[in-house]
Amino acid sequence: MSKASNLRNIFDAKRIVVKIGSSLLVGTESGLLRTKWLEGLARDIKRFRDRDQEIIIVSSGAIALGRNYLDIQSQELRLEEKQAAAAAGMVRLAHAYQEAFESYDIPIAQVLLTRDDSEDRRRYLNARSTLMTLLKLGSIPLINENDTVATEEIRFGDNDRLAARVAAMVSADLLILLSDIDGLYNSDPKIDPSAKLVSEVLDITAEIEAMAGEAHSYVSSGGMVTKILAAKECLAAGCSMLIAKGSEVNPLLAIENGEKCTWFRPNRTPYSARKKWIASTLKPIGSYIIDIGASDALKSGKSLLPAGVLSVTGDFQRGDTIAIETSEGIEIGRGLTAYSSGDARLIMGHKSREIYEILGYHGRNEFIHRDDLVIN
């Protein structure tokens, strides 16, 4: 991953999350998909892929498309109407993306997430594993909030924060919020003609929050408030973020060519932020006692394999934080386990290739992958 302090433009980013606002993708008056715009986005992303940059898309638009498709006339939709519109719109949205990227031989895979998926640790790990596998297979994950089963009011702008959580989940270098405004202004540009664009933000201060105003103040799809909340989550995760106007037919190319935008820059990398979260935020609820060979391997940057584990203590589930200790009881690190304590006890001391024979399913080769591991 690129160092956050050196990420000065989108060319530096290895892994990028692009969030598409509803008003860019769906015509406000017609309620129809803006096909030419989506085709332009596909061309942009093909160029990114040719530079070996990984892309994840978080797209709004399902409710807007479904509302038109189902001919829902209500001015203000009730929750159940929004859920019904989302159900119909998600099918059309995924199909539209599939068609746009098909000519470039880029596979699209739809992933529906809820807030719980980013807050429950085991579901978080499952979602992260799926997204990372899709990237490894050369697919572009197309993510939307699972509005059809939402139990709380669906609000425009939720996908800003969802995109930030996805960026943190996959340790992205950069989140691009394509919106209907070209960045953060020091006052509402629709009211104040002297309003100035803030080109760079290094910290979310009270002054920056005040610039965002109230929700729905001057950005139709969610307001600047949700974007500042997204920036907070990104910076905490070591991920850069930018807000740019996406109305151009080739919106990402416009950014590359110097189109106005606001950059939010963190003071640490996504990798170091994740390690800090594991090391200082999560409390171990069990431990793996390892042999000297495993200890040496971990110190050289390797993952923890079942073969190097002598014993397992505690009662835990996949995704819990586990301490790693020597046979003398000295903690040398901690990480997120890929197995429950019950399964771990069955396969400890065995080779990874024996896991299926013992457990009856293909789990991970590692007890703790090095990306989920912090060594003291």
N, C-alpha and C positions, 0 to 999 in steps of 0.2 A: 504494500500500500504506500501511496505517496505520503510524505510528511505533511501534516496539516499546515505548518508554517510556510511550506514551499508551494502550496496549492494556490497559485495566483490566477489561474484560469481553468476552463473546463478541459483543456487538453491534458492537464496534469493528473486528472482524476482517473483512477483505474475502475472503480465501481460507482455507478451513478444511479440514483433514483430520480425519475422524472414524474412529477405530479401534474396531471392535466385537469384544469378547471372545467366545470360543466359548460360555462358560457362560451368556451372556445370550441368545444366539440359538438355542441347542439345549438342550432339557430334559436335565438330567443323568441322570435315571432313565429317561426314555422314549426318548431319542435322537432325538426328533422336533422339528421346527422350531416355535419359539414364534411362531406366526403373528400373534397379537394384538400382541405386542411389536414385531414388524417393521412392522406397520401403523402403530403409534404413532410409530415412528422416521420413517417416511415422512411422516407429518403434520408432524412437527417440521422435517424438512428442507425440505418445501414452504414452510413459514413463513420459513426462512432464504433460500430462493430468492426469495421475494416481497420480501425486503429487499435483493435484488441481491448476496447473498453466494454465493460459489462454493464448492461442496462436492465433496470426493473422499472415498470410503469405502474403508477397508482392513478387510476382514472375515475373521475366523476362522470356523470352523464346517464347512469342507468335509470334513475327516477324520471329524468326529463324525457328520455327516449320512450320509456314504458308508458308514461302519462299520455303521450301523443298516440302511441300504438293502441292503447286501450280506450282512447277518446274520453279520458276523465276530465270533465269540464269544471270541476270545483276550483274556485280561485285559491282557497287555502285547503290543502289536502289534509285529511285526517291521517293518523298514524297508519291505520290499516290500508288506506288508499296509497300511501307512500310505499308500504311494504308490497302491495300488489303491483304497483308501477315498477318497483325495483325488480321483482320477479320476472316480469315480462321484458324489462329493459336490459337486464344483465345478459340475456340470450342474444339480443340484437347487438349489444355493445361488444361482446366477445367475438361474434361473427364478423362485425365490421373490422375489428383489429386483425382478425385472422386473414380476411381478404386483403387488407392493406399491406400486410407483410408477406403474403404468399408469393408475390412475384420476386421477392428477394431471398426466398428459401429460408426464411427465419420463422421457426415454430413459435407459437404463442400458447401459453398455458395459463388458464384462469385460476386464481387463488382468491377465495373469499375469506376475509378475516373479521373478527370482532375484537372489541377492546380487551375482552378476557384473554384472547390469544396472545396478547402482548404483556399481560400482567400475571397470568398463571405460569409458573416457571416451566412446568412440563409441557404445556401447550406451546409456550414460547420456543422451547427447544425443538419440538416437532415441526413448528412452522418454519423456524430457521433452517432446519435440516432439509425440508422440502425445497425452500427457496435456493439454498446453496446447491442442491442436487440439480435443480432445473438450470441454473447458471452453468454448472459443469457440463450438462448435456447440450449446451448451446441454445437453450430456449430463453425467451423473454417472459418472465412472470408478469401477468397482467392482474393487478390487485385492486379489489374494491372492498368496501366495508360490506359485511353480510347483512344488508338492510332488511332482507326478508324475514329475519328472525330477531331483529332488534327489539329489546323490551323497553327501551327508553326513547324519548322523542328524537327523531332523526333531524339533524340540523345541517344546513348548508355550511361547508367549511370543515366538517368532521374529517374529511380526507386530507386536509393539511396536516393535522396531527397524526393521522394514520400513516401518512407518508413519512413523517419524522420518526415514528416508531419503527417502521420498516427499515429506514436508513440505519437506525441504531442496531436493529436486529441482525442485519447482514454486514455490519461494520463498513458501511458505505463511506466513500471519501466526500461525496457531494450529493446534496438534494437540490434539485431545480424545481421551483414552484412556478409553473407557467400560469399566468393570471391575466386579468383584463386591465392591469395597471403595471407600469414598468418599475415599480419598487416602492420603498418606504419614503414618504415625504415628511418634512417637518411640520406640515399642516395639510388640511384637506385641499388638494389642488382643484377640486371642482368648485370650491368656494373662494379660496385664496389664490389669486393669479400670481402672487409672488412666492408661492410655495416652492421649496427647493428639494430636489432629490437627495437623499442620503446614500452616498455611493458605497460606504463601508461601515459595518458595525462590528466591533470587537467584543462588546459586552452588552447584555440586555439590562440597561439601567432604567430607573424610574422615568427618566427623560425620554428614552426610546419608547417605553410603554405608553407614555402620554401622547406621543406622536401617532400611535395606532388608533386613538380615539375609541369610540364605541363600536361594537359589532355591527356590521352592515353599514358602517358610516360612509365609506367611499369605495368599497370593492363589492361588486354585486354578489359574488359567490363566496360568502363566508366572512368577509370583512378582514381588515388588516390585523385585528386582534388575534384571530386563529393562526395567522401566519407568524406573528411574534411568539405565540405559544409554541408553535412548531420549531421556530429558531432556538428557543430555550432548550428544547429537548435535543436538537441537533448539536448545539454547542456543548451540552453536557456529555454527549456521546463522542465528542471529538470529530464531528462531521461538519464540513462547511455547508452553507446553504445560500442560495440566491433566489431572489424574486425578480421575474422578468415578464414583460408583456409578451403574450404568446399569440397575438392575433395574426402575425405574419404567416404566410403559407409555409415557410420553412423557419419555424420559430427558433430552433437550436442553432441553425446557421446564422441567424440574425445576432444571437449572443456571441457566437464565435467572431463575427465581424465587428464587434464593439458596440452593439446596441445597449442603450442605457439599462442598468439594473442595479439592485442593491445586493452586496455580498455580506454575509454573516460569517465571520472567520473564528474558529475555535483556537484555543492555545495548546491543544494536544491532539495526537492522532487518534483515529477510531480504535486502533489496536491497543494503545496504551490506556485509553478510557475504559475499554472492556476489561482489561487486566485489573485496573484500579477498582472497578465495580466488584469483581470476583474477590479480590484480596481484602477489601475494606468494608464492603457493604453486606456481604452474605456470611452468615454464621454457619460453620460446619455442624452437621448433625450426625456424623459418622466418620469412619476413617478406614483407609487402606494401609495396612502394614506391608512394607515392600522390602525386597532383598537388596543387596548392595549393587547388583548389576542394574536393577531398575533405577536405583538412585543415581548412578552414574549416567544412565541414559537420559533421565529427566533433566539433569544439570547440563547436558549437551544439547537440549532443545527437542528431545523426542517426546512422544506421547507415552502414557502409562498403559501397558499391555497386561492382559490377565496373567501371563506367564510369570511376571515379576512380583505378583501379590502373594504374600504369605498368609495373611488372614484379613478378615473383614469385621469391623465392630460397628454396632449401631443398627438401627432399623430405619431405612430410607428408601426413597423411590427415585426413579430416573429423573435427572434434572436437579436433584438436591446437591448442596455443597458438601464436599467431603474433604477432610484433612488427609494429607499424605504423610505417613510417619515411618521412620526407620524402625528396625527391630528393637532399638534402644529407647523408643518412645519419643524421639525428637521429630517435631513437625518440620518438614522441609518444603511444604507447599500445600496448596489446596486447589480444588477445581470442581467442575460440574460433572457428575457421574452419568455415564450412558446406560447404566444398569441399576436395577433395584438391588437392595442388600441380599434378598433371597437368591436372585439369579447370579449375583456376583460371587456368592459363596459356592455355587455349583461349578463355576468355570474358572475360579482363581487357580493359578498354577498351571493352567492348560494353555496350549497354543491357540492362537486366534482361529486357525482353520478347524479346530475341534468344537467351536461354539455351537454350530448348527446341530451337530450330532448330540450334544449334551442338552441344549435348550429346546431344540425342535423348531427354531426360527433363526433367520439371519439377522443378528444384531450388528452393532458396530464392532470393528476389530479391536478398538481400544476401550479400556475402562474409562479413561479420561483423555480426550483429544488435546493436543498441545494448544489449540486455540482457546480451549476452555480451562486452561491450566496456568497457575501462577506459582513459580518457584521462589522461595525466600532467598 
